[in-house]
């Protein structure tokens, strides 16, 4: 028996929505922030990385909004990495954030991450590795 055409409409629109938004960095940043707020840090990391991947690679070719969006994605990665105690990776992302959008807040973020990483390295007994 053939299904009525109306049964396929939700599938068609779902597919259209998924394909149409796949290259939208704003959507990935928003979803990354939402995942982070829900405690889904690994998923938020994937979304922030995807936002950076689909955005223009050269900041000189970006408009102001695109630069701000990519900076937000790097900032989100820095915060997510910090929550997983991946301080070296977090510091790399915080520095990229500051390079793209040099504000006092972004400078402070990289300094806080650096200090936190220094404190963690002091609390780890020498000769042991922290995973």
C-alpha positions as CSV (number, residue, x, y, z in Angstrom):
1,X,0.0,0.0,0.0
2,X,1.3,3.5,-0.9
3,X,1.5,6.0,2.0
4,X,-0.3,9.3,1.4
5,X,2.0,12.1,0.4
6,X,1.2,13.9,3.7
7,X,3.1,11.2,5.6
8,X,6.3,12.2,3.8
9,X,6.1,16.0,4.4
10,X,7.6,16.0,7.9
11,X,10.5,13.8,6.7
12,X,11.1,16.2,3.7
13,X,11.1,19.3,5.9
14,X,13.4,17.6,8.5
15,X,15.8,16.7,5.8
16,X,15.6,20.2,4.3
17,X,16.3,21.8,7.7
18,X,19.2,19.5,8.4
19,X,20.9,20.1,5.1
20,X,20.1,23.8,5.0
21,X,21.6,24.6,8.5
22,X,24.6,22.3,8.3
23,X,26.9,25.1,7.2
24,X,25.6,27.8,9.5
25,X,28.3,28.6,12.1
26,X,25.8,30.6,14.2
27,X,23.7,27.6,14.6
28,X,26.7,25.5,15.8
29,X,27.7,28.2,18.3
30,X,24.2,28.4,19.7
31,X,23.9,24.7,19.9
32,X,27.3,24.4,21.6
33,X,26.3,26.9,24.2
34,X,23.0,25.1,24.8
35,X,24.8,21.7,25.2
36,X,27.3,23.3,27.6
37,X,24.5,24.8,29.7
38,X,22.9,21.3,29.9
39,X,26.2,19.7,31.0
40,X,26.9,18.0,27.7
41,X,30.4,19.3,27.4
42,X,31.7,16.8,24.8
43,X,28.8,17.7,22.5
44,X,29.4,21.4,23.1
45,X,33.0,20.9,22.1
46,X,32.0,19.2,18.8
47,X,29.6,22.0,18.0
48,X,32.2,24.8,18.7
49,X,34.7,22.9,16.5
50,X,32.2,22.6,13.8
51,X,31.4,26.3,13.9
52,X,35.0,27.1,13.4
53,X,35.3,24.6,10.6
54,X,32.4,26.0,8.6
55,X,33.3,29.6,9.1
56,X,35.7,31.4,6.7
57,X,39.3,30.4,7.6
58,X,41.0,33.8,7.0
59,X,39.9,36.5,9.5
60,X,40.9,39.2,7.0
61,X,38.2,37.9,4.7
62,X,35.5,37.9,7.5
63,X,33.1,40.7,8.3
64,X,32.8,42.0,11.9
65,X,29.9,39.6,12.7
66,X,31.8,36.6,11.4
67,X,34.9,37.5,13.4
68,X,32.8,37.9,16.5
69,X,31.1,34.5,15.9
70,X,34.4,32.7,15.4
71,X,35.8,34.4,18.6
72,X,32.7,33.2,20.5
73,X,33.3,29.6,19.2
74,X,36.9,29.7,20.4
75,X,35.8,31.2,23.7
76,X,33.3,28.4,24.1
77,X,36.0,25.8,23.4
78,X,38.3,27.4,25.9
79,X,35.6,27.3,28.6
80,X,34.6,23.7,27.7
81,X,38.2,22.5,27.8
82,X,38.7,24.2,31.1
83,X,35.7,22.4,32.6
84,X,37.4,19.1,31.5
85,X,40.7,20.3,33.0
86,X,42.4,20.4,29.6
87,X,44.2,23.6,30.4
88,X,46.8,23.6,27.6
89,X,44.1,23.2,24.9
90,X,41.9,25.8,26.7
91,X,44.8,28.3,26.8
92,X,45.3,27.8,23.0
93,X,41.7,28.6,22.4
94,X,41.6,31.5,24.8
95,X,44.6,33.0,23.0
96,X,42.8,32.6,19.6
97,X,39.8,34.3,21.2
98,X,41.9,37.3,22.2
99,X,43.7,37.5,18.9
100,X,40.3,37.7,17.1
101,X,38.6,39.9,19.6
102,X,41.1,41.7,21.9
103,X,38.9,42.8,24.8
104,X,39.8,43.0,28.5
105,X,37.4,40.1,29.2
106,X,39.1,37.9,26.6
107,X,42.6,38.8,28.0
108,X,41.3,38.0,31.5
109,X,40.0,34.6,30.3
110,X,43.4,33.5,29.1
111,X,45.1,34.7,32.3
112,X,42.6,32.8,34.4
113,X,43.1,29.6,32.4
114,X,46.9,30.0,32.7
115,X,46.7,30.5,36.4
116,X,44.3,27.6,36.9
117,X,46.6,25.4,34.9
118,X,49.6,26.5,37.0
119,X,47.7,25.7,40.2
120,X,46.7,22.3,38.9
121,X,50.3,21.5,38.0
122,X,51.4,22.5,41.5
123,X,48.8,20.2,43.1
124,X,49.9,17.2,41.0
125,X,52.7,15.3,42.8
126,X,55.9,15.3,40.8
127,X,56.6,12.1,38.9
128,X,53.0,11.3,38.3
129,X,50.8,12.0,35.4
130,X,47.4,13.4,35.6
131,X,44.8,12.2,33.1
